[in-house]
Amino acid sequence: MRIPGWLFIVGVIAAIGATGLCSVISFSGARQVALDAGKNGIQVASFADFFRSQPTPIPTPIPVMATPLPTEDSSASALTVAATPEPAGPTPTLNPLADYQWNDPRQVRILLLGIDQRTGVKDDEKYFRTDTMMVVNIDPVRETIGVLSVPRDLWVDIPDGGPPARINTANARGDSSGYPGGGPALAIQTIQNNLGLRVDHFLRINFDVFTTAADLLAPGGVEICVREVID
């Protein structure tokens, strides 16, 4: 139930009036009682007289302690301040990767090479660069698998006696120069020399293998939901 505003205001005014009326009646009654008591010979003390009649507390004196003067032999009885021992060295910082063995022989590393070779394209190229280079690390002890993607345009030294070049040319240079093991072997050696990662095996595929794998995994094609307009 909602109370109208005018009724609320009237209630507040009535409460204030009732409070004032009670105050006037109380004051008049107390005054009349005091007057009647005075006529009958009863003295009613005021609050000021009541407080003045209370005894005043006597302060307790505080003894003053004399400060002894130092003697000539005061150095012998002086307090010895112990020096704070300095730490032997800086506090070591915990490194969560300190115990991790990056070249643990139990791990298996595979270099994945995706070359730009495909059927249906007429060109004179016989040696192909790698569009994709990934190092897959399999850790049987921790039961984990990690993948490191190597940027194709990374400028590195290729250990075939030639000049520095992009890392994606290592496969083509290894095949064209007759490097022992061909392009994959030179790509593996390039990874090991520049990144310090041991590589145990390699897998090299072209676009045809990728298309075949996509057809096997998704015979009906791969559905792509494009949410924006592509110019």
C-alpha positions as CSV (number, residue, x, y, z in Angstrom):
1,M,0.0,0.0,0.0
2,R,1.4,3.3,-1.0
3,I,0.9,6.3,1.3
4,P,0.0,9.6,-0.4
5,G,2.5,12.4,-0.1
6,W,0.1,14.8,1.6
7,L,-0.8,12.2,4.2
8,F,2.9,11.7,5.0
9,I,3.4,15.4,5.4
10,V,0.4,15.7,7.7
11,G,1.7,12.8,9.8
12,V,5.1,14.5,10.2
13,I,3.5,17.8,11.3
14,A,1.3,15.9,13.8
15,A,4.3,14.1,15.3
16,I,6.2,17.3,15.7
17,G,3.2,19.0,17.4
18,A,2.7,16.1,19.8
19,T,6.4,16.1,20.8
20,G,6.2,19.9,21.5
21,L,3.0,19.5,23.5
22,C,4.5,16.7,25.6
23,S,7.6,18.8,26.3
24,V,5.4,21.8,27.5
25,I,3.3,19.5,29.8
26,S,6.4,17.9,31.3
27,F,8.1,21.2,31.9
28,S,5.0,22.7,33.5
29,G,4.5,19.6,35.7
30,A,8.1,19.6,36.9
31,R,8.0,23.3,37.6
32,Q,4.8,23.0,39.7
33,V,6.3,20.1,41.7
34,A,9.4,22.2,42.5
35,L,7.2,25.2,43.6
36,D,5.0,23.0,45.8
37,A,8.1,21.4,47.4
38,G,9.6,24.8,48.1
39,K,6.4,26.0,49.8
40,N,6.5,22.9,52.1
41,G,10.2,23.6,53.1
42,I,11.8,21.1,50.8
43,Q,14.9,22.5,49.0
44,V,15.3,21.1,45.5
45,A,18.9,21.5,44.4
46,S,19.7,22.4,40.8
47,F,22.0,20.4,38.6
48,A,24.7,23.1,39.0
49,D,24.5,22.9,42.8
50,F,24.6,19.1,42.6
51,F,27.8,19.0,40.6
52,R,29.5,21.7,42.8
53,S,28.7,19.6,45.9
54,Q,30.7,16.6,44.6
55,P,34.2,16.2,46.2
56,T,37.2,17.2,44.0
57,P,39.6,14.3,43.5
58,I,43.1,14.8,44.9
59,P,45.9,14.2,42.4
60,T,48.4,11.5,43.3
61,P,52.0,12.9,43.3
62,I,54.4,11.1,40.9
63,P,57.9,10.6,42.3
64,V,60.6,12.1,40.2
65,M,63.4,9.7,39.4
66,A,66.9,11.2,39.3
67,T,68.9,10.4,36.2
68,P,72.3,8.9,37.2
69,L,75.3,10.7,35.7
70,P,77.8,8.7,33.6
71,T,81.0,7.7,35.3
72,E,84.5,7.6,33.8
73,D,84.2,3.8,33.4
74,S,80.8,4.1,31.6
75,S,82.3,2.7,28.4
76,A,82.9,-0.7,30.1
77,S,79.2,-1.0,31.1
78,A,77.9,0.2,27.7
79,L,75.5,-2.0,25.9
80,T,77.0,-4.0,23.1
81,V,75.0,-3.7,19.8
82,A,75.3,-6.8,17.7
83,A,75.9,-6.1,14.0
84,T,73.4,-7.5,11.6
85,P,75.1,-10.2,9.6
86,E,75.2,-9.6,5.9
87,P,74.0,-12.3,3.5
88,A,76.7,-14.4,2.0
89,G,75.4,-13.8,-1.5
90,P,72.3,-12.8,-3.5
91,T,69.1,-14.8,-2.9
92,P,68.8,-17.3,-5.8
93,T,65.8,-17.0,-8.1
94,L,63.9,-20.2,-8.8
95,N,63.8,-21.1,-12.5
96,P,61.1,-23.6,-13.3
97,L,62.9,-24.6,-16.5
98,A,66.3,-25.2,-14.8
99,D,65.8,-28.9,-14.5
100,Y,64.3,-29.3,-18.0
101,Q,66.6,-31.1,-20.4
102,W,66.2,-29.5,-23.8
103,N,68.2,-32.3,-25.6
104,D,66.9,-35.2,-23.5
105,P,67.9,-38.3,-25.6
106,R,64.6,-39.9,-24.7
107,Q,62.7,-37.3,-26.6
108,V,62.0,-37.8,-30.3
109,R,62.1,-34.8,-32.7
110,I,60.7,-34.8,-36.1
111,L,61.2,-32.0,-38.7
112,L,58.0,-31.5,-40.8
113,L,58.8,-30.0,-44.3
114,G,56.0,-28.8,-46.6
115,I,57.4,-28.0,-50.0
116,D,55.7,-25.9,-52.7
117,Q,55.4,-28.7,-55.3
118,R,52.1,-29.6,-56.9
119,T,50.7,-31.2,-59.9
120,G,49.0,-29.2,-62.7
121,V,51.5,-26.4,-62.4
122,K,53.9,-26.1,-65.4
123,D,57.3,-24.7,-64.3
124,D,60.9,-25.6,-64.8
125,E,61.7,-25.9,-61.1
126,K,63.2,-29.2,-60.0
127,Y,64.1,-28.2,-56.5
128,F,61.6,-26.8,-54.1
129,R,61.6,-24.5,-51.2
130,T,59.8,-25.2,-47.9
131,D,56.7,-23.2,-47.2
132,T,56.3,-24.8,-43.8
133,M,58.9,-26.0,-41.3
134,M,57.9,-27.4,-37.9
135,V,59.8,-29.2,-35.3
136,V,57.6,-31.7,-33.4
137,N,59.0,-32.8,-30.0
138,I,57.6,-36.0,-28.5
139,D,58.4,-36.6,-24.8
140,P,57.5,-40.1,-23.7
141,V,58.6,-39.5,-20.1
142,R,56.3,-36.5,-19.5
143,E,53.8,-37.7,-22.1
144,T,53.7,-34.4,-23.9
145,I,54.0,-33.2,-27.5
146,G,55.3,-29.8,-28.5
147,V,55.4,-28.1,-31.9
148,L,57.8,-25.3,-32.9
149,S,56.9,-23.4,-36.1
150,V,60.0,-22.0,-37.8
151,P,59.4,-18.8,-39.8
152,R,60.1,-19.4,-43.5
153,D,61.8,-16.0,-44.0
154,L,64.3,-16.4,-41.1
155,W,67.7,-15.3,-42.4
156,V,70.3,-17.8,-41.3
157,D,73.6,-19.4,-42.3
158,I,73.1,-22.6,-44.3
159,P,76.0,-25.1,-43.7
160,D,76.6,-26.0,-47.4
161,G,79.4,-23.5,-48.0
162,G,77.1,-21.0,-49.7
163,P,76.1,-17.5,-48.6
164,P,73.4,-16.9,-45.9
165,A,69.8,-17.0,-47.1
166,R,66.3,-17.6,-46.0
167,I,65.8,-20.9,-44.1
168,N,63.2,-22.1,-46.5
169,T,65.9,-22.4,-49.3
170,A,67.9,-25.1,-47.4
171,N,65.8,-27.9,-48.9
172,A,66.2,-26.7,-52.4
173,R,69.9,-26.0,-52.0
174,G,70.5,-29.4,-50.6
175,D,68.8,-31.1,-53.5
176,S,70.5,-29.0,-56.1
177,S,74.0,-29.2,-54.8
178,G,74.1,-32.9,-54.1
179,Y,74.4,-32.5,-50.3
180,P,74.7,-35.9,-48.5
181,G,71.2,-36.8,-47.6
182,G,69.7,-34.3,-50.0
183,G,67.5,-31.3,-49.1
184,P,66.0,-32.7,-45.9
185,A,69.5,-33.5,-44.5
186,L,70.7,-29.9,-45.1
187,A,67.4,-28.5,-43.6
188,I,68.0,-30.6,-40.5
189,Q,71.6,-29.5,-40.2
190,T,70.5,-25.8,-40.6
191,I,68.0,-26.2,-37.8
192,Q,70.5,-27.8,-35.5
193,N,73.2,-25.2,-36.2
194,N,71.0,-22.1,-35.9
195,L,68.5,-23.2,-33.2
196,G,70.5,-25.7,-31.3
197,L,67.8,-28.4,-31.5
198,R,68.6,-32.0,-32.2
199,V,66.4,-33.5,-35.0
200,D,66.0,-37.3,-35.3
201,H,63.7,-37.8,-38.2
202,F,62.0,-35.8,-41.0
203,L,58.8,-35.9,-43.0
204,R,58.5,-34.1,-46.3
205,I,55.2,-33.6,-48.1
206,N,54.0,-31.6,-51.0
207,F,50.6,-30.1,-51.8
208,D,49.3,-33.3,-53.4
209,V,49.9,-35.2,-50.1
210,F,48.2,-32.5,-48.2
211,T,45.1,-32.6,-50.5
212,T,45.0,-36.4,-50.2
213,A,45.1,-36.2,-46.4
214,A,42.3,-33.7,-46.4
215,D,40.2,-35.9,-48.6
216,L,40.7,-38.9,-46.3
217,L,39.9,-37.0,-43.2
218,A,37.0,-35.0,-44.6
219,P,35.6,-36.7,-47.7
220,G,32.8,-34.2,-48.0
221,G,35.1,-31.2,-47.9
222,V,36.1,-28.8,-45.1
223,E,33.4,-26.3,-44.2
224,I,34.6,-22.8,-43.7
225,C,32.3,-20.2,-42.1
226,V,33.3,-16.8,-43.4
227,R,31.7,-14.1,-41.2
228,E,33.1,-11.1,-43.1
229,V,33.2,-10.1,-46.7
230,I,36.5,-11.0,-48.4
231,D,37.4,-8.6,-51.2
